[in-house]
Amino acid sequence: MDLEFVYKICSKSEWSSAKKKGQFKGSEMDLKDGFIHFSERNQVQGTLNKFFIYKKNLLLLKVKTIGLKSLIWEQGSDGNMFPHLYSKLDISDVVDEIDITLKNDGTHELPDNY
């Protein structure tokens, strides 16, 4: 379990809007579920494969956990523990924005050094 950083997959338009407002309230699925879904580094590819096949214009946000209020690890539908944020995300907690490349087969490629 990585307690230093968590990762959020979102569309470039969602993130652009959040930056203008200074906070990210979550994607459509987050708002429906009542929390912001995050992944640990080793869970990102699985999350992409399960929820984002063929989705374009995605970003991976690297988020420092130290300032996050209401961050809780909870069991996901696959039995693994995932970080969930039960508050808004302040954009100042995001330390990196990483482009996610969509491949021809609908899967995504991440850089090695995220």
Secondary structure, 3 states (H helix, E strand, C coil): CCCCEEEEEEEHHHHHHHHHHCEECCCHHHHHHCCEECECHHHHHHHHHHHCCCCCCEEEEEEECCCCCCEEEEECCCCCEEEEECCCEEHHHEEEEEEEEECCCCCEECCCCC
